[in-house]
Every structure is written in C-alpha cells, then in structure tokens.
Amino acid sequence: MSVPIDDRGLLLGDGLFETLLVVGGAPVWWAEHMARLRRGCGTLGLPEPTEDAALAAAAAAMAGATHARAALRLTWTAGSGGRGLDRPSMLGPRLLSSLAPAPRSTSPLRLAIAQVRRNGGSPASRHKTLAYLDNVLARREAQVAGADEAVMLNTDGEVACAAAANIFWMDDGDLFTPALECGVLDGLARAAVMDRAAALGVTVREVRAGPEALAHADAVFLTNSLVGLRPAATLEGRGLANPPLLDALAADLP
C-alpha cells in the first residue's frame, strides 16, 4: 500500500477515518461506523465510499489475520490534486485499510488534564478527521507528566473528551458526560454505555462543565470502540473509585 505525495489526506488532513474493533475475525458495530463515516463525508463535502468498497478494503486488511482482538482502520482521503487548500473540481477519494493487534487493556489508567485545547466550534471536533495533531500533542503532554491519557478541555474551558476516547464521571451517585456541543465525538461506545445506563435505570446527564466537576468526581471512566469502558485509577494524581456500576455498564460491550 502506498499514498501519493499529492494526497490531500497526507498534505492537509483532508479526510476521515474509522477504527473498528475486530473480534474473532468480525468487525464490531460495522453499520454504526459506516453511518458515522457517511455523516462525516456530508460535513466535509466528500463523496461517500460505497459499501462494497469498504467491505473489500476491510476484507483485504483482515485476510490471514489471527489476532483474537484487532483494530481495523479505514481511512478515506479526499484523494490527489488541487493546489494549496483548493480541492480539484473532480474529487477522486482514496480508501486505505490496515489492521493491528488490539489486546484488551487491563492496567490502571492514569489521567492528566492537558493544556492543549479542543476547538469546540470546529465541525472537525465532531468527526474523526485526519487532523488529529491536537490529540497527539495532548497525549504526549499527559505522558510527559507521568499519565497514560489526556483529558482535553475545549476553548471555553469545558471538559470535552480524552485524547482518544469519550469521558464520563460519577458524582454522588449521578453519572455525567460532556454534551456533544462541547466539541465531542459522537462515540459508539459512549452511546452504548448511555443505552445500558438507561436500561439499568441510571440517568446520564449530558452537561457543559469545567474541570472542577472532575475534581469532585468519585469515579471517572473512558469509552471508545477498542477499549470499551476503562476506569481511571487516578486523575491529576488523585485516587478514584471503581464502583460496581462500572462493571454493569460495561457488561454488554465487546
């Protein structure tokens, strides 16, 4: 697999991606991932990949793989052409696929609040675009501070997400997560946890809240398609609980 030097995804981050968990050779939440990719195409003004092309790309990446759990990445770029920012009049998008092992993470998760902010006013903050440099910098900042993952605030100082996950917290028995309007990806595991919470009779409040909300939280956990639900052991060095509710919320996740 190769990418031409004039590919707009490479040069400008002009494109989208989806990362799917593969268990036993089968992608999880295929239809939901493809629906989100199509929504992203609508926002970015890109043609949508056909279902047949996406299935063929996925099959090519998974051929011969023996991983019990794997991460399948589908990357959809705007293709080649155009000078500077301007796209060519006729787009020829490019579909790339890759597979990597994705063993389940079981170690305690240490979180740190990053100084790198998420631009909640940008349409890109609500989609999995190829422009992920802020997330890369936030993760690096957290790791330099001795943590595993970064908590990102938006440009209004509100809690938005982790560098590569949605975030939830518990406070006095109540469950909270940032509203999508904070510049949050509409995560599939996020939605699954909210559905599971509703089935358990637990209300999840989608809120706009500053970092002080996390400072008072009893428990914090992250969600994404690969890790499912992962509790945090510490936030900014402060110990956090791992209440039984978290196991119940994670029960239906792959």
Number of C-alpha atoms within 10 A of each C-alpha: 5 5 13 9 11 14 21 25 23 18 12 15 16 20 26 24 22 21 20 24 26 25 15 13 17 15 20 18 16 14 11 13 20 20 12 19 23 18 15 22 20 12 13 17 11 20 14 15 16 11 11 9 11 18 12 13 19 21 17 13 18 22 10 9 14 11 17 13 21 25 22 25 19 23 22 26 25 26 22 21 17 15 10 9 10 9 15 13 8 8 15 15 18 17 18 17 21 17 21 15 15 17 13 14 12 9 10 12 18 22 27 23 23 21 15 20 21 26 19 20 14 10 13 20 22 20 23 20 23 18 17 14 10 15 21 14 17 25 26 18 20 22 16 10 16 14 20 17 26 30 29 27 25 21 16 16 15 23 29 35 26 27 23 19 26 23 25 26 22 22 15 9 13 13 19 23 25 22 18 18 15 26 25 25 21 16 21 18 23 22 13 19 24 20 16 18 19 13 11 12 9 16 14 18 14 15 16 18 19 16 15 10 15 21 12 12 20 17 24 26 22 25 26 22 23 23 18 23 26 23 24 22 19 18 22 17 12 10 13 17 14 16 13 8 14 18 13 13 21 18 13 11 16 17
